[in-house]
């Protein structure tokens, strides 16, 4: 994985202030592995040797790493990508690790503070737009960052992209790589959008930095006299103080409305901080979960002293027995951790077009010179010992991702849940046709999903 691709993978929003990566969020690499200093630049040999040593020390599957590992590489990002193949897990046909990575410290510090993408070819930020194919030739806006250039241009989820740069970009799955460049890497791109009413609009977007807003939407709907809460939450990364303030506001609103049902939309949430997951879990869990085991984190046998457990500390006044989650293949890591942790305590129901991503493991930043490396280092299990969901967590009810509709009522996944709450049967809204995604669409959408960070970050553990 190149630094360019990795930086696109880690696209976040930029704020009006910087919050650097705190020292408490970085592993203290004392003990048996070599100390490399804080921000020093190492020689290529020292950088390689330190990366190899840390990988063989912290990697969850360290005992599968051969003695020859890493000798052909000079940069940690390439070594972390190569590390993936040494992660064979019983019950799975091939390596399960798709996430270990390396990144320059300065880039990571910006990103984890809630910064928009910065890469080798474009340091100006991004458009704040994410796209998916609904079907062959039907390219849609799947989300718009609320404070981004795209939002300022009033672009909405569900709009169809008819052309890029005056028709110079072919809107087809075979051209996905070029579309990725124009939408995620470029400083300036012109689009022709088709709105739901059939009218077209030409908009030129200029890349910029902006403040990320993980809470996209919070609404209360009335279904057959019952109040239903709906929360769209798109990332467990960003300014945690702001996120926690939003949680308090949202759940106070839900409590005041007297909701009896809750829908949490995590369909594009690729994860983030474990601590933010804990906070959200404490708001969602019933009173009966208070004091109960939330999850266990288990490291390799070299670092069993780092094994730990987290427990529920109930927040807010909601006392629900059931929660619905809207999910897709982009629902990953800390999002899946949240779902898995609540299952022993609540009736947890998943709705969406597919199972979740399948990442029951996490990592933390290990400093190597002026780099951080992130070898997968721990796995998580819930109260019942469940957590080996490398194949994803399956949905209870299948519903098409409503890429032709903005967030809210009328969108197919939300409508399916609201219908189910209202009449006990999950069904599509208004007889909308089922869109079957071809293998080409699925393959292209994996490429178009590159901005979505998929990670479970534990910033609280220190090696001893």
C-alpha positions in Angstrom: 0.0 0.0 0.0 1.5 3.4 -1.0 1.3 6.4 1.3 -1.0 8.0 -1.3 -3.5 5.2 -1.1 -3.2 4.9 2.7 -3.9 8.6 3.1 -7.1 8.2 1.0 -8.0 5.2 3.1 -7.8 7.5 6.2 -9.9 10.4 5.0 -11.2 12.6 7.8 -12.4 16.1 8.2 -10.3 19.1 9.1 -11.2 21.6 11.9 -10.4 25.1 12.7 -8.0 23.8 15.3 -5.4 21.1 15.5 -5.5 18.4 18.1 -2.2 16.5 17.9 -2.0 12.8 18.6 -1.6 12.7 22.4 1.4 10.8 23.9 -1.1 8.8 25.9 -2.6 7.5 22.7 0.8 6.0 21.6 2.2 2.7 22.7 5.2 3.0 25.0 7.6 0.7 23.3 9.8 -0.1 26.2 11.0 -3.6 27.2 12.2 -6.2 24.8 11.9 -4.2 21.6 14.2 -1.3 20.6 13.3 2.2 21.4 13.5 4.5 18.4 12.9 7.9 19.8 9.9 10.2 19.3 10.3 11.8 15.9 13.9 11.0 14.8 14.6 10.0 11.2 16.2 6.6 11.2 18.5 5.2 8.6 16.8 2.8 6.1 18.4 -0.2 7.8 17.4 0.9 11.3 13.8 1.7 10.1 13.5 -1.7 8.5 15.0 -3.6 11.5 12.9 -1.8 14.0 9.7 -2.4 12.0 10.5 -6.1 11.8 11.3 -6.3 15.5 8.0 -4.6 16.5 6.0 -6.7 14.1 7.4 -9.9 15.5 6.7 -8.6 19.0 3.2 -7.1 18.8 1.5 -8.8 15.8 -1.4 -11.0 16.9 -0.1 -13.8 14.7 3.6 -13.2 15.3 4.4 -16.9 15.3 3.5 -17.1 11.6 6.0 -14.5 10.5 9.0 -16.1 8.8 12.6 -15.1 9.6 13.0 -13.6 6.2 10.1 -11.1 6.7 10.7 -7.5 5.6 14.2 -7.8 4.3 13.2 -6.7 0.8 11.4 -3.5 1.9 12.7 -0.1 2.9 9.5 1.6 4.2 7.1 0.5 6.9 3.9 0.9 4.9 5.0 -1.8 2.4 6.1 -4.1 5.2 2.8 -3.7 7.0 1.0 -4.6 3.8 3.1 -7.7 3.3 2.5 -8.6 6.9 -1.2 -9.4 6.0 -0.4 -12.8 4.6 0.9 -14.2 7.9 -2.5 -14.2 9.6 -4.1 -17.6 9.1 -6.9 -18.1 11.5 -8.6 -21.5 12.1 -11.9 -21.8 10.3 -10.9 -19.4 7.5 -9.5 -20.4 4.1 -6.9 -17.6 3.8 -5.2 -14.8 5.7 -7.7 -12.7 7.7 -5.6 -9.5 8.2 -6.5 -6.8 5.7 -5.8 -3.8 7.9 -2.2 -3.6 9.3 -0.6 -0.4 8.0 2.1 2.2 8.4 2.0 6.0 8.1 4.1 9.0 8.7 3.6 10.5 12.2 2.7 14.0 10.9 0.0 12.6 8.6 -1.5 10.4 11.3 -1.5 13.2 13.9 -3.6 15.4 11.5 -6.0 12.6 10.6 -6.8 11.4 14.0 -7.6 15.0 15.1 -10.4 14.9 12.6 -8.6 16.1 9.5 -9.6 15.8 5.8 -7.4 13.8 3.6 -3.8 14.9 2.9 -1.7 12.9 0.4 1.4 13.2 -1.7 -0.4 14.7 -4.7 -3.0 17.0 -3.0 -2.4 18.7 0.3 -5.6 20.9 0.0 -8.0 18.5 1.6 -10.9 16.9 -0.2 -14.5 17.6 -1.5 -16.3 15.8 1.4 -18.2 13.6 -0.9 -18.3 9.8 -1.1 -19.8 7.8 -4.0 -21.0 4.3 -4.9 -22.4 2.6 -8.0 -26.1 1.7 -7.5 -25.9 -0.4 -10.7 -23.8 -0.4 -13.8 -23.5 3.2 -15.1 -25.6 4.6 -12.2 -23.1 6.4 -9.9 -24.6 8.0 -6.8 -23.6 10.3 -4.0 -23.7 8.0 -0.9 -22.8 10.6 1.7 -21.8 14.3 2.0 -19.7 15.5 5.0 -21.9 18.2 6.7 -19.2 20.9 6.8 -17.5 20.1 3.5 -17.3 21.9 0.1 -19.9 19.4 -1.2 -22.3 20.4 1.6 -21.7 24.1 0.9 -22.7 23.4 -2.7 -26.0 21.8 -1.4 -25.1 18.4 -2.9 -27.2 15.6 -1.3 -27.0 11.9 -0.8 -28.9 10.1 -3.7 -27.9 12.5 -6.4 -26.8 10.8 -9.6 -23.5 11.7 -11.2 -24.0 12.1 -14.9 -20.6 13.3 -15.9 -17.2 14.2 -14.4 -15.1 17.0 -16.0 -17.5 17.6 -18.8 -17.9 14.0 -19.8 -14.2 13.4 -19.8 -14.6 10.6 -17.3 -16.5 7.5 -18.3 -19.2 6.7 -15.7 -18.7 2.9 -15.7 -17.4 0.3 -13.3 -14.5 -0.4 -15.6 -13.3 3.1 -15.0 -13.5 3.0 -11.2 -9.8 3.8 -10.7 -10.1 7.0 -12.8 -13.2 8.0 -10.9 -11.4 7.5 -7.6 -8.7 9.9 -8.8 -11.1 12.6 -9.9 -13.3 12.4 -6.8 -10.9 11.7 -4.0 -7.5 12.9 -5.1 -8.1 16.0 -7.3 -8.0 19.6 -6.1 -10.6 20.7 -8.5 -13.3 18.6 -10.3 -16.4 19.5 -12.3 -19.6 17.4 -11.9 -22.9 17.2 -13.6 -25.5 15.9 -11.1 -29.0 14.7 -11.7 -31.4 15.5 -8.8 -34.3 13.2 -7.8 -36.7 15.5 -9.7 -34.8 14.8 -12.9 -33.2 18.3 -13.2 -29.5 18.6 -13.8 -27.0 20.9 -12.2 -23.3 21.6 -13.0 -21.1 22.1 -9.9 -17.3 22.5 -9.7 -15.8 21.5 -6.3 -12.6 22.7 -4.9 -10.8 20.6 -2.3 -10.6 22.1 1.2 -10.2 21.2 4.9 -13.3 21.2 7.1 -14.5 20.0 10.5 -15.7 16.5 10.6 -19.2 15.9 12.1 -19.7 12.2 12.9 -23.3 12.6 14.0 -25.0 13.1 10.6 -28.6 13.0 11.6 -30.8 12.5 14.7 -34.6 12.4 14.3 -37.7 11.2 16.1 -40.4 9.5 14.0 -43.9 8.5 15.0 -45.0 5.1 13.9 -48.5 3.9 14.9 -48.4 6.2 17.9 -44.9 5.0 19.0 -41.9 7.3 19.1 -38.9 5.9 17.2 -35.4 7.4 17.5 -33.0 7.5 14.5 -29.3 8.2 14.7 -26.9 8.3 11.8 -23.4 8.0 13.2 -20.6 7.9 10.6 -17.3 7.6 12.5 -15.8 6.8 15.9 -12.9 9.2 15.1 -12.6 13.0 15.5 -12.9 15.5 18.3 -14.1 13.3 21.1 -15.3 16.2 23.3 -17.6 17.2 20.5 -18.8 13.7 19.9 -19.6 13.1 23.6 -21.4 16.4 23.7 -23.5 15.3 20.6 -24.2 12.0 22.3 -25.5 13.8 25.4 -27.7 16.1 23.3 -29.1 13.3 21.1 -29.9 10.9 23.9 -31.5 13.6 26.0 -33.6 14.4 23.0 -34.6 10.8 22.5 -35.4 10.5 26.2 -37.5 13.6 26.2 -39.4 12.3 23.2 -40.2 9.1 25.1 -38.9 6.8 22.3 -39.7 3.1 22.6 -37.6 2.0 19.7 -34.2 3.1 18.4 -32.5 2.7 15.0 -28.7 3.4 14.8 -27.4 3.8 11.2 -23.8 2.6 11.0 -23.8 1.7 7.3 -20.6 3.6 6.3 -19.0 3.8 9.8 -15.6 2.1 9.5 -14.7 2.4 13.2 -12.2 4.4 15.2 -11.6 4.8 18.9 -12.6 2.0 21.2 -13.3 4.6 23.9 -15.9 6.3 21.8 -17.5 2.9 21.2 -17.6 2.4 25.0 -19.4 5.8 25.5 -22.0 5.0 22.8 -22.5 1.5 24.2 -23.2 3.0 27.7 -26.0 5.1 26.2 -27.5 2.3 24.3 -27.4 -0.5 26.9 -30.3 -1.1 29.3 -30.0 -0.6 33.0 -29.6 -4.3 33.5 -26.2 -4.2 31.7 -24.7 -1.7 34.2 -21.6 -3.2 35.7 -21.6 -6.1 33.3 -18.7 -7.1 31.1 -18.7 -5.1 27.9 -15.7 -6.8 26.2 -12.3 -8.4 26.7 -9.2 -7.5 24.7 -6.7 -10.2 24.2 -3.1 -9.7 23.0 -0.6 -12.3 21.9 1.1 -14.5 24.5 4.1 -12.2 24.6 1.9 -9.4 25.9 -0.7 -11.2 28.0 0.0 -8.5 30.7 -1.9 -6.1 28.4 -5.1 -8.2 28.3 -7.9 -6.2 29.7 -11.7 -6.0 30.2 -14.2 -3.1 29.9 -17.5 -2.9 31.8 -20.7 -1.1 31.2 -21.3 2.2 33.0 -24.8 3.1 32.0 -25.4 6.7 30.7 -28.6 8.5 30.0 -32.1 7.5 31.0 -33.1 5.3 28.0 -33.8 1.7 29.1 -34.5 -0.1 25.8 -34.6 -3.8 25.4 -34.1 -3.8 21.6 -32.0 -1.8 19.1 -31.9 -1.9 15.3 -28.6 -1.3 13.4 -28.5 -0.5 9.7 -25.3 -1.9 8.3 -23.4 -2.6 5.1 -20.0 -4.1 4.1 -18.6 -0.7 5.1 -19.7 -1.2 8.7 -16.4 -2.2 10.4 -14.3 -2.6 13.5 -15.5 -0.3 16.3 -19.0 -0.4 14.8 -19.0 -4.2 14.8 -17.5 -4.1 18.3 -20.5 -2.0 19.5 -23.0 -4.5 17.9 -21.2 -7.5 19.4 -20.9 -6.0 22.9 -24.6 -5.3 23.1 -25.8 -8.7 21.9 -25.6 -10.5 25.3 -27.8 -7.7 26.9 -30.3 -6.6 24.3 -32.3 -7.9 21.3 -29.9 -6.6 18.6 -31.3 -6.7 15.0 -29.3 -5.9 11.9 -30.8 -4.6 8.7 -29.0 -3.9 5.4 -27.9 -5.3 2.0 -25.1 -7.5 3.4 -23.2 -8.7 6.4 -20.8 -6.2 8.1 -17.1 -5.9 7.1 -15.7 -8.5 9.5 -12.9 -6.9 11.7 -12.9 -8.3 15.3 -9.3 -7.1 15.9 -7.6 -3.8 16.5 -4.3 -2.0 16.8 -2.5 1.0 18.3 0.2 3.3 17.0 3.8 2.0 17.5 6.4 4.7 16.9 9.3 3.8 14.6 11.4 6.9 13.9 9.1 9.4 12.1 6.6 6.7 11.3 3.8 4.9 13.1 3.2 1.3 12.4 -0.1 -0.5 13.2 0.3 -4.3 13.2 -3.0 -5.9 14.3 -2.3 -6.6 17.9 -5.5 -7.6 19.8 -8.8 -9.3 19.4 -12.0 -8.5 21.2 -14.8 -10.8 22.5 -18.1 -10.0 24.3 -19.5 -11.3 27.5 -20.4 -14.6 25.9 -16.9 -15.1 24.4 -18.1 -14.3 20.9 -15.9 -12.3 18.5 -14.4 -14.3 15.7 -16.5 -12.6 13.0 -13.9 -12.3 10.3 -16.6 -13.1 7.8 -18.8 -10.2 9.0 -21.8 -10.1 11.3 -24.9 -11.3 9.2 -28.0 -9.2 8.9 -31.3 -10.4 10.3 -33.3 -8.7 7.5 -32.1 -7.9 4.0 -32.8 -4.4 2.6 -31.3 -2.5 -0.3 -29.0 0.4 0.5 -31.1 3.3 -0.7 -28.5 5.1 -2.8 -31.3 6.8 -4.7 -32.6 8.7 -1.7 -31.3 11.1 0.9 -31.1 10.2 4.6 -34.4 9.9 6.4 -37.9 8.6 5.7 -38.4 7.0 2.3 -34.9 5.6 2.1 -35.2 1.8 1.8 -33.2 0.6 4.8 -34.8 3.0 7.2 -38.2 2.4 5.7 -37.8 -1.3 6.1 -37.2 -0.9 9.8 -40.0 1.6 10.3 -42.4 -0.7 8.5 -41.3 -3.6 10.6 -41.8 -1.6 13.8 -45.2 -0.5 12.6 -46.6 -3.7 11.3 -44.2 -6.4 12.4 -43.0 -7.1 8.9 -39.8 -5.9 7.3 -40.7 -4.8 3.8 -39.5 -2.4 1.1 -41.2 1.1 0.9 -43.6 1.8 -1.9 -42.9 -1.3 -3.9 -39.4 0.0 -4.9 -37.6 -2.4 -7.3 -34.8 -4.5 -5.8 -31.5 -3.6 -7.3 -29.2 -6.6 -7.5 -25.5 -5.6 -7.5 -23.4 -7.4 -10.0 -19.9 -8.7 -9.2 -18.5 -5.7 -11.3 -20.5 -3.2 -9.1 -19.4 -4.9 -5.9 -15.8 -4.9 -7.0 -15.9 -1.3 -8.1 -17.6 -0.2 -4.9 -14.8 -1.7 -2.9 -12.4 0.6 -4.8 -14.8 3.6 -4.2 -14.9 2.8 -0.5 -11.3 3.8 -0.1 -12.0 6.9 2.0 -13.6 4.9 4.7 -11.2 4.2 7.6 -11.7 0.7 8.9 -10.0 0.4 12.2 -10.3 -0.2 15.9 -7.9 2.0 17.8 -7.0 1.5 21.4 -5.2 4.6 22.7 -5.2 3.5 26.3 -2.8 0.6 26.4 0.9 0.8 27.2 3.4 -2.0 26.9 5.3 -2.8 30.0 
